[in-house]
Amino acid sequence: MPTAILTGQPVPGSSIEGDLRSLGYDVRTAADPADAETLLAQVPGDQRVALVDARFVGHLHALRLGLTDPRFPLAAVPGAVTAQPAGRQALTRAVARETSAGGGTPVVVDSLADRVATALDGEGTDVHRPELGSLVAAVPADPQARNEARQAVASVDDEAIRLKSAVKARDGFFTTFCISPYSRYIARWCARRGLTPNQVTTASLITALIAAGCAATGTRVGFVAAGLLLIFSFVLDCTDGQLARYSLQYSTLGAWLDATFDRAKEYAYYAGLALGAARGGDDVWALALGAMILQTCRHVVDFSFNEANHDATANTSPTAALSDKLDSVGWTVWLRRMIVLPIGERWAMIAVLTAVTTPRITFYALLIGCAFAATYTTAGRVLRSLTRKARRTDRAAQALADLADSGERGLGFAAVLKKPARRLPGFAVPVVALLGGALVVAVSAATGPGTPWPPLAALVYAVTSGIAVARPLKGALDWLVPPVFRAAEYCTVLVLAAQADVNGALPAAFGLVAAVAYHHYDTVYRIRGGAGAPPAWLVRTIGGHEGRTLLVTLLAAVLTASQFTVALTALAVAVALVVLVESIRFWVTAHKGGAPAVHDEGEPA
């Protein structure tokens, strides 16, 4: 149980002790700063601890924001400062200094908590201070100021603010206007009944899987039910994040579940639609796989661009300035958010089209919409990259190298070709990657299975991939390298499976790409969580992107179509088992080990 140490002169009739207990704190009272230091030392090091001024006047939600958010080692609001185990040492040092400076006298005219927070700032320690807006948090110096603060508290409905802040600050049009107005109340209902965000996330996954099962029936009733259930799954998907924000139940495991389940739900639904179409005599597996490839590559573009630029210096461009100006015009904000087809708009479109049309039409609309969105976002980011004068960091270059997912062959060629690669102009890196990827896809499409040309093209692709990663990825357009690799590998699998022209080849290819895509998403979430890339042994075991591409082309060259289908299925199962077991082990261990809680508040997926 976390401990709150009250300091300063007690105020008759104050509700601070009750408020702290309602937030789960064990409350202790210090007679003076020296006593506060003693009580602080008695709190076990693996527990959260807070120093709170007994004269604090403010909203309960202000205290909740300042003292219970699990994402930050140190946090403060006026009159209160808290530390999790990771920030405990810094808090102890600051309290010791302030106690020594104050001579152990009672704190009456100023706040020990505020002095400690200021001292932490002074030594360069990062102290999170939540945006309180109209919420009140103050330490009044006299009765008149206390009465004014209490009147300010009474004039603001903190529950209304809490509900409003439960909604993500930046979201798509459909989510903002069609889901969030009521899903926030579902989130509050869940919070009051003790439900956790992870439970709601799991319910959303189960609902989406049932929707996929309904779509797989191939009946009109099944398609209508699938569309309705997909929308309900999205409502729950919004609710879990709003519940996390409403109750501040952030966790490393929760962020991973939320992100990975979103992809699992969508891609499982694609498979359900393809199965349903097959029951009606229409084979749309190639379209389903194409939609998954396009959507995954879109995400990799987002991830790579953000990782390349989030800590770059001198990171400005005329294109970015124009974008900011457009954001100042209300209608353009929503238009630009809609045309990128974020998850809300995308799922709404899929649900409606599933209910009223056919799987083939649904996939055609999805491919056209996602292709336009991908072209729009990628073109804008290329323009930003070409017009900005950014100096990218070593950390950004390492993140891009990790996202590249290069195996032993690619890294081996990179080591051999390092010197000539360093002499290439900056723009050549993504161009070399693109040429190699285009070659293996084009040759596979032109010659097909049973010929030696695709494996030879895959070998050339391994060489060009090595050249692309032979030097740090700090060029203006080097963030394009990982999505180019993803497109090359996935499209090669799609082309060869389609040319096999036997039952089961494309579903097997769908499974393989889904397993590999999971590995690539998992890499992104590890980097975002500050854990770095997956272990090297995992990348070696599953071959790296160029190794898997070479293996698939070899299998297509030496096996019959039926044997190739079996091999793809076996490869998909093997990759899925390896990456899932390692991923689950890592995230559960990180969660149990107290890894910093994270939560994605960025672009809509």
Salt bridges, closest charged atoms under 4 A:
GLU17 OE1 - ARG21 NH1 3.22
ASP26 OD2 - ARG28 NE 3.56
ASP53 OD2 - ARG55 NH2 2.85
ASP69 OD2 - ARG71 NH2 2.76
GLU98 OE1 - ARG115 NE 3.16
ASP110 OD1 - ARG115 NH1 3.52
ASP121 OD2 - ARG129 NH2 2.84
GLU123 OE2 - ARG93 NH2 3.46
GLU123 OE1 - ARG97 NH2 2.76
GLU159 OE2 - ARG188 NH1 3.23
GLU159 OE2 - ARG192 NH2 3.89
ASP237 OD1 - LYS265 NZ 3.23
ASP262 OD1 - LYS265 NZ 3.25
GLU266 OE1 - ARG263 NH2 3.90
GLU266 OE2 - ARG346 NE 2.72
ASP282 OD1 - ARG360 NH2 2.70
ASP302 OD1 - ARG381 NH1 2.22
GLU307 OE1 - ARG395 NH2 3.09
ASP311 OD1 - HIS310 ND1 3.85
ASP327 OD1 - ARG336 NH1 2.73
ASP394 OD1 - LYS474 NZ 2.34
ASP405 OD1 - HIS519 NE2 3.05
ASP405 OD2 - HIS520 NE2 2.87
ASP405 OD2 - ARG548 NH2 2.75
GLU408 OE2 - ARG540 NE 3.80
GLU489 OE2 - ARG548 NE 2.56
ASP522 OD2 - ARG526 NE 2.97
GLU546 OE1 - HIS545 NE2 3.52
GLU582 OE2 - ARG526 NH2 3.31
GLU582 OE1 - ARG585 NE 2.97
ASP600 OD2 - ARG528 NH1 3.40
GLU601 OE2 - ARG245 NH1 2.93
GLU601 OE2 - HIS599 NE2 3.67
GLU603 OE1 - ARG170 NE 3.37
